[in-house]
Every structure is written in structure tokens, then in C-alpha cells.
């Protein structure tokens, strides 16, 4: 009888150990598959956001630099290659959905941290963005019309860390929202 109880205890111990191992295996498999699902979901959510930024920068570049060789750069979502030059595309100051021909104002300069600019005006009938060519140290201010009218704009851009240069622009926007630079 004593031998029979010992065998029963042994079997019960083996069953408990087997059940514990099975539960551990199920838990481990669940953790791994949950991790795989969360990685898959993270990739699914992050890729469209990156693709949307790439599309936005490239769509702006296509409007601004039509006829040039354009390519998405690997460095940042806002940096593209225009004719082989590294160019920052201003995606903070987007052109209006409805606009006509834009005015480009070029200027040269560079700071130790890249570039810097601001502007002031007497009318808000336009949107101004600044694309910066790191290869040539050149600003490309692109002015899009959003309402008909005339504006007097002063663009202040850095030519060095401590030197700011003004560029005065008298801008006319016609009824088709084409922007034209007038003589000062």
C-alpha cells in the first residue's frame, strides 16, 4: 500500500510539472506572438506617416521645381535632392490649394547651424516658404498668391550667424492668383 501511494504522488508531481511546463510554453508563445503583432501594427502605423511626409515634400517640390531632376533624400523627410543638390523643403508654409504662378526670390547666405529667416508685410494675401540649398548655401523664397492685392514684404535672411540682410519685395497677386514681383 505504501508503494502504491508513492507511485500516485510521483504521478501527481509529474502531472503538475507537465501542466506547469505547458502553461509556461503557452504564455511564452502568447508573449512572442503579441510582440510580433505589436511590431507589425507599429510598422503599419509608422509607414503611412513617413510616406505622407515624403509625398508632401515631393508634391511641393514638383510644384516648385517643375522640370528639374527630383529625388527623395535619405537624410530627412524634408530634405530632397534637386539636380543632385541637397535642398530643405519648407513643409511648414504650404502653398494654398488654389494658387497661380509663384514668384521666386533667391538669396545667398549660411549660418553655423544652417540658415535662418523671417519676414514682415502689410498684407496677408500670399504664402511665403523658404527652401534652402545646403550645397550652394542659397535661399529660395517662393511666394504664392492666395488673394488678389498688393503686398509690401521685407524678407530678413541671415548671411552669417550675426548678419541679417533685408530683401524688399513689392508683390502683386491678380484674380487668377498669379504672383508678380513689381519694381520697388
C-alpha positions in Angstrom: 0.0 0.0 0.0 2.9 2.3 0.8 4.4 1.6 -2.6 1.1 2.5 -4.3 0.8 5.9 -2.5 4.4 6.7 -3.6 3.6 6.0 -7.2 0.4 8.1 -7.0 2.4 11.0 -5.5 5.1 10.7 -8.2 2.5 10.7 -11.0 0.7 13.7 -9.5 4.1 15.5 -9.3 4.8 14.7 -12.9 1.4 15.8 -14.0 1.8 19.1 -12.1 5.2 19.6 -13.6 4.0 18.8 -17.1 1.0 21.2 -16.7 3.3 24.0 -15.4 5.6 23.5 -18.4 2.7 23.5 -20.8 1.3 26.7 -19.3 4.8 28.3 -19.4 5.1 27.3 -23.1 1.6 28.8 -23.9 2.5 32.0 -22.0 5.8 32.3 -23.9 4.2 31.7 -27.3 1.5 34.3 -26.5 4.1 36.9 -25.5 6.1 36.3 -28.7 3.1 36.4 -30.9 1.7 39.5 -29.1 5.1 41.2 -29.6 5.1 40.2 -33.3 1.6 41.7 -33.6 2.6 44.9 -31.9 5.7 45.2 -34.2 3.5 44.6 -37.2 1.0 47.2 -36.0 3.7 49.7 -35.2 5.1 49.3 -38.7 1.7 49.6 -40.2 1.1 52.9 -38.4 4.5 54.5 -38.9 5.0 53.7 -42.6 2.0 55.8 -43.8 3.1 58.8 -41.7 6.6 58.7 -43.2 5.1 58.1 -46.7 2.7 61.0 -46.2 5.6 63.4 -45.3 7.6 62.1 -48.3 4.7 62.6 -50.6 4.0 66.1 -49.2 7.7 67.2 -49.6 7.9 65.7 -53.1 4.5 67.1 -54.2 5.6 70.6 -53.1 8.9 70.1 -54.8 7.2 69.1 -58.0 5.1 72.3 -58.0 8.1 74.5 -57.1 10.8 72.8 -59.2 9.0 71.6 -62.2 11.4 70.5 -65.0 14.2 69.7 -62.5 15.5 66.3 -61.6 14.0 65.5 -58.2 14.7 62.6 -55.8 13.8 61.9 -52.1 17.0 62.1 -50.0 17.7 59.5 -47.3 18.7 62.1 -44.6 15.4 63.5 -43.5 11.8 63.6 -44.7 12.1 67.4 -45.5 15.4 67.1 -47.4 15.3 66.2 -51.1 17.8 66.2 -54.0 17.1 68.8 -56.7 19.5 68.3 -59.6 21.8 66.5 -57.2 21.9 69.3 -54.6 20.7 68.7 -51.0 17.6 71.0 -50.5 15.5 71.5 -47.4 11.8 71.8 -48.5 9.7 74.1 -46.3 6.7 71.9 -45.4 5.5 74.3 -42.6 4.4 77.0 -45.0 2.4 75.1 -47.6 1.2 76.7 -50.8 -2.5 77.3 -51.0 -4.6 74.6 -52.7 -5.7 77.1 -55.3 -2.9 79.4 -56.5 -1.3 80.5 -59.7 2.3 81.2 -60.8 4.7 81.7 -57.9 7.5 84.3 -57.5 11.0 83.0 -56.6 13.4 85.3 -54.7 17.0 83.9 -54.5 19.5 85.0 -51.8 22.8 83.6 -50.6 24.0 83.0 -47.0 24.8 80.5 -44.4 25.0 80.2 -40.6 26.9 77.8 -38.5 23.6 76.0 -37.9 22.3 76.1 -41.5 20.1 79.1 -42.3 17.6 81.5 -40.7 15.0 83.9 -42.0 11.8 85.9 -41.1 9.6 88.4 -42.9 7.2 91.3 -42.3 4.5 92.7 -44.6 1.5 95.0 -44.8 -0.9 92.5 -46.4 -1.5 88.7 -45.9 -2.6 87.9 -49.5 0.3 85.4 -50.0 2.1 82.5 -48.5 5.9 82.5 -48.4 8.0 79.5 -48.0 11.8 79.1 -47.8 13.6 76.2 -49.4 17.3 76.2 -48.7 20.0 74.6 -50.9 22.7 73.3 -48.5 25.1 72.5 -51.4 25.0 76.1 -52.7 24.2 78.0 -49.5 21.2 79.5 -51.3 17.8 80.6 -50.1 14.8 80.1 -52.5 11.9 82.1 -51.1 8.8 81.0 -53.0 5.8 83.4 -52.8 2.4 82.0 -53.7 -0.7 84.2 -54.1 -3.8 83.4 -52.1 -5.9 86.5 -52.6 -5.8 89.4 -55.1 -4.0 92.5 -54.0 -0.6 94.2 -53.5 1.8 93.5 -50.6 5.0 95.1 -49.4 7.1 92.4 -48.0 10.5 92.6 -46.2 12.3 89.3 -46.1 15.1 89.2 -43.5 17.6 86.4 -44.0 20.9 85.5 -42.4 24.0 85.8 -44.5 26.1 84.7 -41.4 25.4 84.0 -37.7 25.3 87.6 -36.8 24.4 89.3 -40.1 20.8 89.7 -41.3 20.1 91.1 -44.8 16.8 92.6 -45.9 15.2 91.9 -49.3 12.2 94.1 -50.1 9.6 92.6 -52.4 6.6 94.5 -53.8 4.2 91.7 -54.8 1.0 91.8 -56.9 -1.5 89.0 -56.9 -4.0 89.0 -59.7 -7.5 87.5 -59.9 -6.1 84.1 -61.1 -3.8 84.2 -58.0 -0.7 84.6 -60.1 2.1 86.4 -58.1 4.2 89.0 -59.8 7.1 91.0 -58.4 6.7 94.7 -59.0 9.5 97.2 -59.2 10.3 98.8 -55.8 
